[in-house]
Amino acid sequence: MVQNGIHHVTAIAGPARRNFQFYTEVLGLRFVKRTVNFDDPGTYHFYFGDAAGSPGTILTFFPWEHVAPGRLGVGETQETVFRVPEGSIGYWTHRFVEKGVVHQAPEKRFGETVLAFKDPDGMRLALVGVAGIEAEPAWGGSDVPAENAIRGFHSVSLLIKDAAPTGAILTDVLGFGEVGREGTLIRYKAGDTAIGGIVDLRVAGDFLPARMGGGSVHHVAFRAADDAAQEAMVKKLAENHGIQTTEQKDRNYFRSVYFREPGHVLFEIATDVPGFAVDEPLASLGQDLKLPSFLERRRAEIEAVLPDLG
């Protein structure tokens, strides 16, 4: 069965070592892939996710050592939200206190308990307690007990001026449907997709525009099963909405096209195939620096300038 939903979220970070340590040691995510920004190979591209690097679990970063902070505004992803078992919110609240993580008191949204927090670069994140997911597989390679571990994405929330044009793309092209409203939030869900299946639109009117920087989400990627499914989405964007995408780009682990949706958020459509085990065994994901073939001849030069992760 074809699954729609979020494929991955890509954000901008500050120092690479700090970013690596927060997501592996504090949040307990698996370090799925260590590669570089194909357009700026002196910069890492990190991928964090579940044990297999499954679509709907992957948070990726471009870490620049001296990046200026971003500014939240219209046309940006406001918050990236992970799923955890419903009974583990207390565990995570204590863990954030213990680790010095900036966080808010738990609150209710759409009937679920939400614990909002920030990473060291000020990226806006949250955990949502979801009932009945305790038996889902969890990455066991950190000190976070499996019963409390993150189980992929819950949702993203987008801060936009007007919901209707963005909602039209979500429903007509990306396989989502509106399922509820609460305050300024409009919730869209991708059928029965459990992991990464929700997008919330937060209507902000004439708020300041976003400014990219440290802590900002660069883009949100949505799933296409394969090239044919991606091509169908591209065709629908052009014919029904007058939106052109980029040409397809090979990212080694998926193939991508990009476009600005009407609310100015950068969207990507990424194929589920071939996946992260295409160039290293599943058991050793993330251990070695992986370079695309066109950069392999520059390996020594690239390794010499990349920051040490400790």
C-alpha atoms as one frame of an Amber mdcrd trajectory, in Angstrom:
protein
   0.000   0.000   0.000   1.316   3.463  -0.932   2.079   5.597   2.123   1.939
   9.368   1.937   3.307  11.616   4.663   6.558  13.245   5.712   9.739  11.663
   4.355  12.273  13.837   6.214  12.861  17.306   7.636  16.095  19.194   6.927
  17.318  21.978   9.202  20.300  24.275   9.735  22.528  23.874  12.781  25.572
  25.430  14.390  28.643  23.432  15.485  28.580  19.872  14.130  29.799  18.168
  17.294  27.169  19.853  19.456  24.426  18.915  16.992  25.620  15.313  16.778
  25.785  14.923  20.546  22.350  16.424  21.201  20.451  14.220  18.788  22.277
  10.985  19.587  22.947  11.409  23.330  20.026  13.555  24.543  17.218  12.511
  22.180  18.625   9.022  21.597  18.143   8.941  17.828  20.227   6.696  15.610
  22.960   8.372  13.579  21.819   6.967  10.254  24.162   8.643   7.779  27.327
  10.740   7.860  27.789  12.447   4.523  28.322  15.979   3.191  26.304  18.758
   1.633  26.635  17.864  -2.056  26.692  21.575  -2.964  29.104  22.526  -0.141
  31.220  19.418   0.547  33.232  21.086   3.303  30.028  20.895   5.383  28.558
  17.748   6.890  25.068  16.499   6.146  23.836  14.483   9.138  20.843  12.143
   9.140  19.216  11.007  12.400  16.323   8.570  12.622  15.181   5.102  13.607
  17.127   1.842  13.365  16.603   1.526   9.604  16.402   5.176   8.597  12.760
   4.696   7.639  10.809   7.417   5.821   8.938   9.448   8.415  11.725   9.253
  11.004  14.587  11.193   9.437  15.733  14.598  10.710  18.715  15.926   8.768
  21.063  18.855   9.357  23.555  21.052   7.603  25.815  22.133  10.505  27.786
  25.339   9.929  30.140  26.271  12.767  29.506  30.031  12.700  25.973  30.286
  11.345  23.883  33.274  12.445  20.631  32.456  14.264  17.477  32.244  12.192
  14.300  34.194  12.867  10.918  32.517  13.047   8.413  33.967  10.650   5.756
  33.388   8.047   6.759  30.923   5.345   8.629  28.549   7.636   8.232  25.337
   9.559   7.423  26.494  13.082   7.846  23.205  14.921   9.032  19.645  14.212
   7.263  17.082  16.377   8.235  13.516  17.345   6.052  10.651  18.621   6.722
   8.985  21.976   4.592   6.511  23.961   1.846   8.285  25.879   3.220   7.333
  29.303   6.737   8.634  28.637   6.123  12.401  28.752   7.067  12.426  32.452
  10.326  10.625  31.675  11.216  13.170  28.998  10.331  16.133  31.203  12.730
  14.852  33.866  15.376  14.105  31.256  15.191  17.629  29.858  15.581  19.096
  33.347  18.551  16.813  34.000  20.209  17.628  30.653  19.505  21.363  30.797
  17.240  21.324  27.718  15.076  24.423  27.287  11.464  23.235  27.419   7.913
  24.294  28.242   5.353  22.729  30.529   3.328  19.944  28.887   0.119  21.117
  27.203  -2.779  19.568  25.326  -3.271  19.832  21.555  -5.992  17.926  19.753
  -6.404  15.825  22.903  -2.746  14.729  23.063  -0.054  15.784  25.558   2.698
  17.857  23.944   6.101  18.688  25.443   7.705  21.534  23.485  11.465  22.117
  23.678  14.431  23.576  21.785  17.755  22.170  20.677  21.043  24.050  21.328
  20.529  26.145  18.180  17.009  27.153  19.178  15.243  24.820  16.746  11.628
  24.428  17.851  10.767  20.793  18.576   8.166  18.856  20.532   7.310  15.380
  21.735   3.712  14.149  21.566   2.504  11.290  23.751   0.670   8.838  21.478
  -1.464   6.017  22.859  -0.847   2.424  21.805   2.609   2.737  20.241   4.589
   1.049  23.012   5.050  -2.112  20.925   6.424  -0.266  17.897  10.142  -0.925
  17.319  12.518   1.576  18.899  16.221   2.247  18.463  18.067   0.686  21.394
  21.528   2.101  20.832  21.316   4.937  23.363  20.700   5.272  27.094  17.028
   6.167  26.487  15.022   3.093  27.572  13.174   1.473  24.674   9.816   2.015
  26.371  10.393   5.795  26.256  12.237   6.113  22.948  11.161   8.292  20.030
   9.103   6.530  17.349   9.538   8.774  14.318   7.759  11.982  13.419   4.318
  12.921  14.617   3.960  16.112  12.567   5.302  19.429  11.419   3.557  22.762
  11.898   3.907  25.430   9.215   3.538  29.138   9.999   1.743  30.713   7.050
  -0.281  33.801   6.176  -3.237  31.984   4.618  -4.051  28.296   4.990  -6.203
  27.650   1.909  -3.541  27.687  -0.862  -1.150  25.469   1.124  -4.011  23.196
   2.128  -4.859  22.748  -1.552  -1.358  21.394  -2.245  -1.514  19.074   0.762
  -4.864  17.629  -0.257  -4.644  17.546  -4.045  -0.979  16.597  -4.508   0.533
  15.166  -1.322  -2.221  12.830  -0.120  -3.407  14.660   3.012  -6.922  15.593
   4.113  -8.181  18.097   6.683  -9.186  16.333   9.912  -9.624  19.060  12.519
  -9.263  22.642  13.713  -8.182  24.022  17.077  -7.581  27.729  17.605  -5.298
  28.954  14.811  -4.257  25.381  13.915  -5.691  23.426  10.990  -4.703  19.747
  11.004  -4.160  17.634   7.897  -3.554  13.878   7.962  -2.208  11.488   5.337
  -4.753   8.665   5.466  -3.720   5.931   7.876  -0.018   6.862   7.849   0.977
   6.624  11.505   4.579   7.888  11.318   5.000  11.357   9.848   1.358  11.488
   8.844   0.315  14.941  10.115   0.845  18.534   8.977  -0.554  21.399  11.048
  -1.039  24.798   9.448  -0.828  27.721  11.852  -2.378  30.845  10.344  -0.377
  33.931  11.314  -1.651  36.621   8.935   0.781  39.473   8.297   3.514  38.309
  10.668   7.209  38.954   9.931   8.693  36.768   7.179  11.110  34.040   8.229
  14.869  34.506   8.019  16.911  31.325   7.553  19.748  30.599   9.981  20.743
  28.353  12.846  17.712  26.561  14.253  15.639  27.067  11.089  14.036  24.281
   9.094  15.319  24.529   5.525  12.677  22.288   3.955  10.127  19.556   4.566
  10.237  16.481   2.317   7.138  14.440   1.501   7.039  10.815   0.454   6.712
   9.350  -3.034   6.969   5.568  -3.279   9.115   5.701  -6.410   9.953   7.772
  -9.496   6.563   7.159 -11.109   4.670   8.373  -8.035   6.922  11.427  -7.840
   6.382  12.177 -11.526   2.614  12.018 -11.053   2.842  14.553  -8.214   5.026
  16.853 -10.331   2.503  16.671 -13.160  -0.399  17.464 -10.827   1.475  20.456
  -9.355   1.992  21.884 -12.838  -1.419  21.135 -14.312  -3.632  21.922 -11.309
  -1.637  24.613  -9.502   0.765  26.157 -12.021   3.765  25.223  -9.869   6.992
  24.002 -11.467   9.476  21.866  -9.536  13.217  21.604  -9.991  14.624  18.796
 -12.085  15.055  15.523 -10.214  18.221  15.434  -8.084  19.875  12.181  -7.023
  20.619  12.346  -3.283  22.011   8.768  -3.218  19.438   7.582  -0.640  16.392
   9.060  -2.381  15.647  11.113  -5.491  14.211  14.586  -5.010  12.388  17.485
  -6.599  11.832  20.829  -4.855   9.286  23.641  -5.039   7.943  26.597  -3.056
   4.378  25.994  -1.993   2.018  29.028  -2.005   2.829  29.900   1.627   6.535
  30.130   0.655   7.684  27.049   2.608  10.224  25.006   0.630   8.802  21.540
  -0.037  10.592  18.497  -1.403   9.119  15.303  -2.814  11.516  12.439  -2.051
  11.311   8.820  -3.155  11.241   6.073  -0.542  13.816   4.185  -2.619  16.627
   3.195  -2.547  17.032   3.904   1.198  19.999   4.334   3.524  21.424   0.804
   3.331  22.366   1.278  -0.329  26.033   2.037   0.476  26.663   0.443   3.889
  25.183  -2.427   5.923  22.150  -1.685   8.067  24.077  -2.771  11.180  26.761
  -0.121  10.681  24.765   2.847   9.403  26.388   6.184  10.157  29.784   4.873
  11.173  31.780   5.912   8.105  31.828   9.077   6.023  29.907   8.363   2.823
  30.514  10.492  -0.258  28.710  10.531  -3.605  30.779   9.079  -6.431  31.547
  12.512  -7.927  33.218  13.596  -4.657  35.083  10.383  -3.858  38.278  11.559
  -5.560  38.321  14.529  -3.138  37.917  12.370  -0.014  41.257  13.288   1.609
  40.667  17.014   1.014  37.121  16.840   2.383  38.022  14.765   5.445  40.764
  17.268   6.293  38.336  20.172   6.673  35.333  18.474   8.303  35.027  19.086
  12.070  35.918  16.320  14.533  32.840  14.767  16.157  34.778  13.562  19.224
